[in-house]
Structures are given as C-alpha cells and as structure tokens.
Amino acid sequence: MIKRKIIFLTLTFVVLLAFIAVFVSASLSSEDFSKIAECKKNCGIFQEERVICKQTYDSCTSSCNEASFLCLEKQRGILNSCMALCDQKSCIYNCSKEFNNNKRLFCRQADCKTICSSNYSSCKIDTKEKYKECPKNCKYTALNVNSTCENGKYQGGDKFLKGCNVCTCGFNSKVTCKKSDFCNFQNLNVSKDKCLAAGGFFQELCKGPYFGIGCGKEYYCQCDGTNGYTCPANYTCIKEFKGPGIKQQSISGLKTKLGKDLGDIGLCAQNPVLESCGNGICDNLLTPGSDIAETVFNCPVDCV
C-alpha cells in the first residue's frame, strides 16, 4: 500500500513538472526562443576567458620575477660594497652570510607568487562556474528579466562576500553561498621570525595523538588558542579555515607536534588593502576579476 502511494505521488509530481514546462513554453514567442538559443550559443565566450586567466597569471609571475631580479641586483651591490671594506676572511664571511640571509628574506617573492597562483585558481573556477550556469540563465538574461535578491540589494549575477562565504545572486532571485578556504582572506604567508616576534605559534596544521600525529605541508602563524598566541600588526586571527589534507583530518582539534591540544586556535591572515573601508558602507560586492571585498572580518567598521 505504501509503495503504491509513493509511486502515485512520484507520477503526480512528474506530470505537474511537465505541465509547468508546457505552460512556460507556451508563454514564450518564437522570437523569445531565438534569443535564448543565441544566448546559449554565446556561452562559449566563458571558455575563451580561461586564456585571459592564463595571460594574467603569466603577467603576474613575470612581475614577481622582475622584482626578484631587481632585489638580487640590489643585494649584490650591497655585498660588493661590504666586501670592498674587508681585510680579513671573517669579514668576507659575514658579508656573504648577510647577503644570503637578505636574499632569502627579501628576494624570493614567495608572497607575490602565491597571490598570482591564488588569483589564477580563482579565475579558472569563476570562469568554469560561469560557463556551467550560462545556459541555465539564458531564459532570464536573454529576455531581460529583472532579477534581484535580498529586496533589491543585489542584481542577478552579482557575487558578494558574506562573512566567510562567497555568495551569488542567481537570476532566479535565489542566493547561493559557498564557504571559502580561509574566510575570504588571500594572504596567510608570515615568516617564522615575524610570527615568533609577534607572539605567534609557527607550525604546520597537525592532528592526532603523539604517536600518530599527522601534519599538513604548509606552515602557518597560528594565533589565540589555549596559550593566547598573537598575530603581527595588520593581521587578523581567523578561526574558520580549511583543515590539513591528512588522514587524521576527521580527528577534532589541532595539536602541537607533541600531541598537545592547542585549543581554539586560529591562523594569522594579512588584512587586504581596502580603499573604501571606513566610508560607512559595507562594499562587499566582488568586481569582475577580483576576489577581495569588505567583510565583517577585514572591515568591521563598515560591515556588521
């Protein structure tokens, strides 16, 4: 009996969907169908934008490499000046040591290249999503349907940040959100010396007991937690972030390498440069090609 009811309800639902589809189709003119078909045909442009993503990435890394080259030239000049004043081997050794330290600290441009990679990854993901959603949205965009979300605050197609989420106002007037890996912060690179000097805890993300500890590959400047670690100036301690990709991932709580519980630990993330922060308006809309906007975490004075 129950099985028959389930079959009946399923068939009723299918018939209802078919009726709605026929009704909607009947309300569209041949001109409307032509516009929708042309729109779907033009969706291929988002595939071509992947090329632009790559070109932007190449230009970004090229700028990083140029900055690294200029830095090395400057440090070599300092090295030569230092060695010209030396009359003992110990002096030459100290000059070389300082050169190697400065080269490692200032000329690697690791932060620069990480930002390039992050932007490239975001660009490819964004382009893929646009290509996937484009045909579905054509029945709205091709017919100039005025779609809005949250009482007109956002237009159809708008992407915006909300806390640690990246949200999209769909052309069907529905908002969909996806949590970002690091609460919409892009730069978590902090040197060990800078982290420790600020009172932070520098380590990979580790989980598990002492004899079965597992750690991720990346090092982070960790903050807060049981010991009240702190971040360098102009950094925010974020508590929502992607965990390490290790087999111990399902185990709750982050640990030291000795298996000691770190408590409610966070990660230090550099505050982005937001020119509009402080104007009294939460400018959380993402502009094309950008993944940075105001949130309650990076601009609490405007966003609540």
KEKEKOL-100939 format. One line per 3 residues: number of its first residue (from 0); their letters; for each residue x, y, z of N, C-alpha, C. Coordinates in steps of 0.02 Angstrom, whole numbers, plus 50000, padded with zeros to 5 digits. Example, Ala and Ser with C-alpha at 12.3 -4.5 7.8 and 13.67 -1.06 7.14 Angstrom:
2
0	AS	50660 49716 50390 50615 49775 50390 50660 49835 50390; 50642 49888 50354 50684 49947 50357 50645 50002 50394
# end
This chain:
304
0	MIK	50041 49940 50000 50000 50000 50000 50043 50063 50000; 50093 50063 50043 50138 50121 50048 50176 50131 49983; 50197 50074 49953 50234 50077 49890 50192 50107 49836
3	RKI	50127 50090 49834 50082 50118 49782 50074 50193 49791; 50069 50215 49854 50063 50287 49867 50124 50325 49843; 50184 50296 49856 50246 50328 49835 50248 50334 49759
6	IFL	50229 50280 49724 50228 50281 49651 50179 50333 49625; 50120 50336 49657 50069 50384 49636 50093 50456 49644; 50124 50470 49703 50148 50538 49716 50204 50558 49668
9	TLT	50247 50509 49652 50302 50523 49605 50276 50539 49536; 50227 50499 49512 50197 50511 49446 50161 50578 49443; 50128 50594 49499 50093 50659 49502 50142 50717 49497
12	FVV	50198 50711 49532 50250 50763 49530 50278 50772 49460; 50292 50716 49426 50319 50718 49358 50270 50751 49310; 50207 50733 49316 50155 50763 49273 50150 50837 49285
15	LLA	50154 50857 49349 50150 50928 49367 50208 50967 49337; 50268 50940 49340 50327 50972 49310 50319 50979 49235; 50294 50927 49204 50283 50929 49131 50232 50982 49112
18	FIA	50179 50988 49154 50128 51038 49141 50156 51109 49146; 50198 51119 49198 50229 51185 49207 50274 51202 49148; 50313 51152 49126 50358 51163 49069 50320 51181 49006
21	VFV	50264 51146 48995 50223 51161 48936 50193 51230 48941; 50171 51249 49002 50140 51314 49013 50190 51371 49000; 50251 51361 49027 50303 51412 49017 50322 51418 48944
24	SAS	50330 51361 48911 50348 51361 48840 50295 51396 48798; 50232 51384 48816 50176 51413 48778 50175 51489 48785; 50202 51515 48840 50202 51587 48852 50259 51623 48817
27	LSS	50304 51586 48786 50361 51615 48751 50348 51617 48676; 50367 51672 48645 50359 51679 48572 50418 51647 48536; 50412 51640 48470 50467 51612 48431 50528 51658 48435
30	EDF	50516 51723 48441 50571 51771 48448 50608 51760 48514; 50569 51745 48567 50599 51731 48632 50644 51669 48629; 50620 51617 48596 50659 51556 48589 50723 51568 48550
33	SKI	50719 51612 48500 50778 51628 48460 50830 51664 48502; 50806 51710 48544 50852 51747 48588 50886 51700 48638; 50848 51654 48665 50876 51607 48713 50927 51561 48679
36	AEC	50911 51539 48619 50957 51495 48582 51022 51532 48565; 51017 51596 48546 51076 51636 48531 51118 51647 48593; 51084 51657 48649 51119 51667 48713 51160 51605 48731
39	KKN	51129 51546 48724 51164 51484 48740 51224 51473 48693; 51216 51494 48631 51270 51488 48583 51330 51530 48603; 51316 51588 48633 51369 51635 48652 51401 51618 48719
42	CGI	51376 51567 48753 51405 51548 48818 51477 51524 48812; 51497 51505 48751 51565 51482 48740 51618 51535 48755; 51596 51598 48760 51644 51651 48774 51679 51642 48841
45	FQE	51643 51608 48887 51673 51597 48954 51729 51545 48951; 51727 51501 48902 51782 51455 48892 51844 51492 48868; 51832 51543 48826 51888 51583 48800 51920 51625 48855
48	ERV	51881 51642 48907 51908 51683 48961 51962 51646 49000; 51965 51580 48994 52018 51542 49028 52087 51562 49001; 52088 51581 48938 52150 51604 48907 52172 51669 48940
51	ICK	52123 51713 48953 52138 51777 48986 52164 51764 49057; 52135 51715 49091 52159 51696 49158 52233 51679 49156; 52252 51638 49106 52321 51616 49100 52367 51675 49083
54	QTY	52345 51719 49039 52385 51776 49020 52396 51822 49080; 52344 51832 49120 52350 51873 49180 52399 51842 49230; 52395 51775 49236 52441 51739 49281 52513 51746 49258
57	DSC	52524 51738 49193 52592 51744 49166 52621 51814 49177; 52578 51864 49168 52600 51933 49179 52616 51945 49252; 52576 51916 49296 52586 51923 49369 52652 51892 49390
60	TSS	52664 51830 49369 52726 51795 49389 52787 51829 49357; 52778 51857 49298 52833 51893 49266 52853 51954 49308; 52802 51988 49335 52816 52047 49378 52852 52025 49442
63	CNE	52832 51967 49468 52865 51941 49528 52939 51925 49514; 52951 51893 49457 53019 51875 49438 53062 51938 49427; 53032 51989 49397 53069 52051 49385 53087 52084 49452
66	ASF	53039 52084 49499 53052 52112 49565 53107 52073 49601; 53106 52006 49592 53158 51964 49622 53226 51979 49593; 53229 51989 49527 53292 52005 49493 53320 52072 49517
69	LCL	53278 52122 49521 53300 52189 49544 53324 52186 49617; 53290 52144 49657 53310 52136 49727 53379 52105 49732; 53391 52053 49691 53456 52020 49691 53512 52067 49669
72	EKQ	53497 52107 49619 53547 52156 49596 53565 52205 49651; 53513 52227 49688 53525 52273 49743 53567 52241 49797; 53551 52178 49815 53587 52143 49868 53659 52128 49846
75	RGI	53670 52114 49781 53738 52103 49757 53780 52167 49763; 53747 52224 49750 53782 52288 49758 53802 52300 49830; 53757 52283 49876 53772 52289 49947 53828 52242 49967
78	LNS	53827 52181 49939 53879 52132 49953 53947 52157 49930; 53950 52183 49869 54013 52207 49842 54041 52265 49883; 53996 52310 49904 54018 52367 49945 54044 52343 50012
81	CMA	54011 52293 50040 54032 52265 50105 54100 52232 50100; 54110 52191 50047 54172 52154 50040 54231 52200 50022; 54216 52257 49991 54269 52304 49972 54302 52334 50034
84	LCD	54266 52333 50090 54293 52360 50153 54328 52308 50195; 54328 52245 50171 54355 52190 50212 54430 52181 50201; 54464 52165 50256 54535 52146 50252 54549 52081 50288
87	QKS	54494 52048 50311 54501 51983 50344 54448 51935 50318; 54463 51870 50322 54416 51819 50298 54351 51819 50337; 54355 51834 50401 54295 51836 50442 54246 51889 50419
90	CIY	54274 51945 50396 54232 52000 50370 54197 51978 50306; 54235 51946 50261 54206 51922 50198 54151 51871 50212; 54163 51828 50262 54113 51777 50281 54049 51811 50305
93	NCS	54055 51862 50346 53997 51897 50373 53958 51933 50318; 53996 51962 50269 53963 51995 50213 53922 51944 50172; 53952 51886 50159 53918 51834 50121 53857 51807 50158
96	KEF	53864 51800 50223 53809 51774 50264 53751 51823 50263; 53766 51887 50269 53713 51938 50267 53679 51939 50199; 53719 51931 50145 53691 51929 50078 53642 51871 50070
99	NNN	53662 51812 50092 53620 51753 50086 53556 51760 50127; 53562 51789 50186 53502 51799 50228 53454 51849 50196; 53481 51904 50171 53439 51955 50139 53407 51928 50075
102	KRL	53445 51888 50038 53419 51858 49977 53359 51813 49992; 53366 51774 50045 53311 51729 50065 53251 51767 50091; 53263 51820 50130 53209 51856 50162 53172 51903 50115
105	FCR	53209 51936 50070 53179 51990 50030 53171 51975 49956; 53208 51927 49929 53210 51920 49856 53174 51859 49828; 53148 51816 49871 53114 51756 49845 53047 51772 49813
108	QAD	53015 51826 49837 52949 51846 49811 52897 51790 49817; 52903 51752 49872 52856 51696 49881 52784 51720 49889; 52775 51775 49927 52708 51801 49937 52677 51823 49870
111	CKT	52718 51856 49830 52696 51881 49765 52672 51824 49721; 52711 51770 49718 52694 51713 49675 52634 51675 49702; 52627 51673 49768 52569 51640 49798 52505 51676 49780
114	ICS	52507 51743 49781 52448 51782 49762 52431 51771 49688; 52483 51767 49646 52471 51753 49574 52435 51687 49565; 52459 51636 49600 52429 51569 49594 52358 51568 49621
117	SNY	52347 51602 49677 52280 51604 49707 52231 51639 49660; 52251 51695 49631 52208 51732 49584 52194 51691 49521; 52244 51655 49498 52236 51613 49438 52186 51557 49452
120	SSC	52193 51526 49510 52147 51472 49529 52075 51498 49534; 52067 51556 49567 52000 51586 49574 51971 51604 49506; 52013 51630 49462 51990 51650 49395 51964 51589 49356
123	KID	52001 51534 49359 51981 51473 49323 51916 51445 49352; 51910 51445 49418 51849 51419 49450 51789 51463 49432; 51799 51529 49433 51746 51576 49417 51724 51568 49344
126	TKE	51771 51560 49299 51756 51551 49228 51718 51487 49216; 51739 51433 49250 51705 51368 49243 51633 51372 49267; 51622 51407 49323 51554 51415 49350 51510 51455 49303
129	KYK	51539 51508 49275 51500 51550 49228 51480 51511 49166; 51527 51470 49141 51513 51429 49082 51458 51378 49096; 51460 51350 49157 51411 51300 49177 51341 51330 49186
132	ECP	51339 51390 49217 51275 51421 49233 51245 51461 49175; 51286 51481 49127 51263 51524 49073 51202 51498 49036; 51201 51435 49012 51142 51410 48976 51078 51410 49019
135	KNC	51087 51397 49085 51029 51396 49129 51000 51466 49138; 51044 51516 49135 51022 51585 49148 50996 51620 49086; 51004 51590 49028 50984 51623 48966 50910 51640 48963
138	KYT	50869 51600 48995 50796 51614 48994 50781 51678 49033; 50829 51700 49074 50820 51763 49110 50858 51820 49075; 50922 51808 49061 50964 51861 49033 50944 51880 48962
141	ALN	50927 51830 48921 50910 51843 48851 50845 51882 48844; 50801 51874 48893 50736 51908 48892 50733 51969 48938; 50793 51988 48963 50799 52048 49006 50753 52046 49066
144	VNS	50748 51987 49098 50708 51981 49159 50746 52015 49216; 50713 52060 49251 50745 52098 49306 50747 52055 49368; 50804 52021 49379 50811 51976 49437 50850 52012 49492
147	TCE	50825 52010 49553 50860 52039 49610 50856 51991 49670; 50899 52004 49720 50899 51964 49781 50900 52010 49842; 50876 51984 49897 50875 52020 49961 50845 52090 49954
150	NGK	50784 52090 49929 50745 52153 49923 50779 52205 49879; 50810 52181 49825 50839 52227 49776 50910 52249 49792; 50939 52222 49845 51007 52242 49863 51057 52218 49812
153	YQG	51045 52159 49783 51090 52130 49733 51053 52116 49668; 51088 52125 49612 51060 52110 49547 51078 52038 49527; 51038 52009 49483 51053 51941 49460 51123 51937 49431
156	GDK	51162 51888 49453 51230 51880 49430 51282 51910 49476; 51261 51952 49523 51308 51983 49570 51340 51930 49615; 51406 51937 49626 51441 51896 49675 51462 51941 49733
159	FLK	51454 51917 49794 51471 51959 49851 51496 51915 49909; 51531 51947 49955 51558 51911 50013 51512 51922 50073; 51503 51869 50111 51461 51872 50171 51495 51831 50225
162	GCN	51530 51865 50271 51569 51829 50321 51624 51789 50289; 51622 51724 50298 51673 51680 50267 51647 51648 50203; 51590 51670 50179 51559 51640 50119 51566 51684 50058
165	VCT	51568 51652 50000 51563 51686 49935 51494 51670 49909; 51453 51721 49898 51383 51711 49878 51368 51739 49809; 51318 51711 49778 51296 51732 49711 51221 51744 49711
168	CGF	51201 51800 49684 51130 51814 49673 51111 51783 49606; 51073 51729 49608 51054 51695 49546 51002 51734 49506; 50997 51719 49442 50948 51753 49400 50877 51728 49417
171	NSK	50873 51676 49458 50808 51653 49482 50791 51685 49549; 50830 51737 49567 50820 51777 49629 50835 51737 49693; 50873 51683 49686 50894 51644 49745 50968 51654 49757
174	VTC	50987 51659 49820 51057 51668 49840 51088 51600 49857; 51145 51586 49827 51182 51525 49845 51251 51546 49872; 51274 51511 49923 51338 51529 49954 51383 51468 49962
177	KKS	51447 51482 49961 51497 51429 49970 51552 51456 50016; 51570 51416 50066 51621 51437 50114 51690 51438 50081; 51728 51491 50092 51796 51496 50064 51845 51458 50109
180	DFC	51903 51443 50082 51952 51404 50120 51978 51440 50182; 51989 51506 50175 52019 51544 50230 51979 51608 50245; 51913 51600 50250 51870 51655 50271 51879 51718 50228
183	NFQ	51889 51708 50163 51896 51762 50114 51958 51805 50123; 52008 51778 50158 52074 51810 50161 52119 51773 50111; 52163 51810 50078 52203 51782 50024 52275 51768 50045
186	NLN	52302 51807 50091 52374 51802 50107 52384 51780 50179; 52408 51717 50186 52423 51691 50253 52498 51678 50262; 52538 51708 50219 52610 51698 50222 52641 51744 50275
189	VSK	52673 51714 50324 52709 51751 50376 52775 51714 50388; 52830 51750 50390 52894 51718 50403 52896 51694 50475; 52937 51645 50488 52943 51617 50556 52965 51671 50605
192	DKC	53016 51710 50586 53042 51762 50631 52989 51814 50647; 52952 51835 50596 52900 51885 50606 52844 51859 50650; 52826 51796 50640 52773 51765 50680 52794 51760 50753
195	LAA	52853 51733 50766 52875 51723 50835 52886 51789 50871; 52911 51839 50834 52922 51905 50864 52857 51937 50887; 52802 51920 50853 52736 51949 50870 52700 51908 50923
198	GGF	52730 51852 50943 52698 51810 50993 52653 51756 50964; 52666 51738 50901 52627 51685 50869 52659 51617 50877; 52623 51566 50854 52647 51497 50857 52656 51472 50785
201	FQE	52719 51458 50765 52734 51442 50695 52741 51366 50686; 52694 51338 50649 52694 51265 50639 52645 51247 50584; 52651 51185 50559 52601 51159 50513 52537 51146 50552
204	LCK	52482 51131 50517 52420 51111 50550 52425 51036 50563; 52422 51018 50628 52432 50948 50647 52373 50921 50687; 52358 50857 50676 52304 50823 50712 52327 50754 50733
207	GPY	52293 50728 50785 52307 50660 50806 52344 50656 50872; 52352 50596 50900 52389 50585 50962 52465 50588 50948; 52504 50591 51001 52577 50598 50994 52607 50545 50949
210	FGI	52588 50481 50958 52618 50427 50919 52586 50418 50851; 52536 50459 50836 52503 50453 50771 52489 50522 50742; 52531 50571 50759 52520 50640 50737 52529 50645 50662
213	GCG	52487 50685 50630 52491 50698 50559 52488 50772 50546; 52531 50797 50502 52534 50870 50489 52529 50884 50414; 52501 50942 50398 52498 50964 50329 52567 50989 50307
216	KEY	52572 51009 50244 52636 51030 50216 52652 51104 50230; 52599 51146 50233 52609 51218 50239 52618 51239 50312; 52663 51287 50322 52672 51317 50389 52628 51379 50395
219	YCQ	52600 51390 50454 52558 51449 50466 52579 51481 50532; 52567 51546 50537 52575 51581 50600 52508 51573 50636; 52506 51535 50690 52444 51520 50724 52433 51566 50784
222	CDG	52370 51578 50799 52353 51629 50848 52298 51606 50895; 52292 51643 50951 52241 51631 51002 52250 51561 51033; 52198 51523 51041 52205 51457 51071 52218 51459 51145
225	TNG	52237 51401 51173 52247 51394 51245 52300 51442 51272; 52353 51453 51232 52409 51495 51256 52403 51568 51236; 52349 51587 51203 52337 51657 51185 52389 51686 51138
228	YTC	52408 51648 51086 52456 51673 51037 52428 51734 51000; 52473 51778 50977 52452 51839 50943 52483 51845 50874; 52450 51886 50832 52472 51896 50763 52514 51959 50756
231	PAN	52553 51964 50702 52589 52027 50689 52539 52083 50675; 52563 52144 50675 52520 52202 50661 52492 52197 50590; 52431 52219 50580 52396 52219 50515 52378 52148 50493
234	YTC	52371 52103 50540 52348 52034 50526 52286 52021 50570; 52243 51978 50545 52182 51958 50581 52186 51884 50597; 52164 51866 50657 52163 51796 50678 52097 51765 50656
237	IKE	52099 51723 50605 52037 51692 50579 52028 51622 50609; 51965 51606 50625 51950 51542 50658 51918 51492 50611; 51893 51515 50554 51861 51470 50506 51908 51461 50446
240	FKG	51934 51400 50438 51982 51388 50384 51983 51314 50365; 52011 51301 50307 52015 51233 50281 52068 51194 50320; 52051 51134 50341 52097 51093 50380 52149 51061 50336
243	PGI	52200 51031 50367 52254 50999 50328 52229 50936 50292; 52255 50924 50233 52235 50865 50194 52273 50804 50216; 52257 50777 50274 52292 50720 50302 52242 50666 50323
246	KQQ	52265 50606 50335 52220 50552 50353 52188 50562 50422; 52220 50604 50464 52193 50619 50530 52142 50676 50528; 52122 50696 50467 52078 50754 50458 52014 50749 50500
249	SIS	51986 50689 50507 51923 50681 50543 51930 50689 50619; 51991 50688 50644 52002 50696 50716 51993 50770 50734; 51955 50783 50786 51941 50852 50805 52000 50883 50841
252	GLK	52008 50949 50833 52059 50986 50870 52128 50983 50839; 52161 51041 50838 52230 51045 50813 52279 51037 50871; 52337 51008 50856 52385 50991 50908 52455 51019 50891
255	TKL	52498 51018 50942 52569 51030 50930 52597 50963 50904; 52660 50964 50882 52690 50901 50858 52701 50850 50914; 52694 50873 50976 52698 50827 51033 52629 50802 51054
258	GKD	52579 50820 51015 52511 50796 51029 52473 50837 51080; 52499 50896 51099 52466 50938 51149 52411 50979 51116; 52353 50982 51148 52295 51018 51120 52309 51093 51119
261	LGD	52294 51123 51062 52306 51195 51053 52244 51236 51071; 52188 51204 51082 52127 51240 51098 52096 51271 51036; 52061 51327 51046 52025 51362 50991 52076 51404 50952
264	IGL	52118 51370 50915 52173 51403 50879 52148 51434 50814; 52182 51487 50793 52166 51521 50730 52228 51529 50688; 52220 51559 50629 52276 51572 50584 52281 51647 50571
267	CAQ	52343 51672 50568 52354 51743 50554 52349 51756 50479; 52304 51800 50459 52295 51818 50389 52304 51893 50380; 52342 51911 50329 52357 51983 50319 52294 52019 50295
270	NPV	52282 52077 50325 52224 52118 50305 52235 52146 50235; 52184 52140 50191 52192 52166 50123 52187 52243 50123; 52212 52272 50070 52207 52345 50063 52138 52360 50034
273	LES	52096 52393 50072 52028 52410 50052 52019 52485 50055; 52022 52517 49998 52019 52590 49995 51954 52618 50022; 51899 52581 50014 51834 52606 50034 51818 52592 50107
276	CGN	51860 52553 50141 51847 52536 50211 51848 52599 50254; 51794 52610 50292 51790 52670 50334 51741 52721 50308; 51709 52707 50250 51662 52756 50222 51591 52746 50248
279	GIC	51582 52698 50293 51516 52687 50322 51471 52641 50283; 51496 52616 50225 51457 52571 50183 51495 52506 50175; 51461 52450 50185 51493 52385 50177 51495 52367 50103
282	DNL	51552 52382 50071 51560 52369 49999 51582 52296 49990; 51534 52250 49993 51550 52179 49990 51541 52148 49921; 51525 52189 49871 51517 52163 49803 51585 52147 49773
285	LTP	51590 52091 49739 51652 52073 49704 51649 52101 49633; 51701 52137 49615 51705 52162 49547 51735 52108 49502; 51721 52110 49436 51748 52059 49391 51823 52052 49396
288	GSD	51847 51990 49404 51918 51977 49408 51948 51986 49477; 51907 52002 49526 51933 52013 49594 51899 51965 49643; 51935 51945 49695 51905 51903 49747 51913 51936 49815
291	IAE	51922 52003 49815 51929 52040 49877 51875 52093 49882; 51841 52094 49939 51791 52146 49954 51785 52150 50030; 51744 52195 50054 51738 52205 50126 51696 52150 50159
294	TVF	51716 52129 50219 51677 52083 50259 51679 52107 50332; 51643 52074 50374 51642 52092 50445 51710 52079 50478; 51751 52036 50446 51817 52020 50474 51872 52067 50452
297	NCP	51871 52088 50387 51926 52131 50364 51909 52205 50366; 51844 52221 50377 51824 52291 50385 51763 52295 50432; 51774 52279 50495 51718 52280 50544 51687 52349 50555
300	VDC	51724 52402 50538 51698 52469 50548 51639 52483 50501; 51638 52449 50442 51584 52459 50394 51534 52401 50394; 51558 52341 50404 51515 52282 50398 51500 52254 50468
303	V	51438 52237 50480 51418 52209 50545 51379 52145 50533
# end
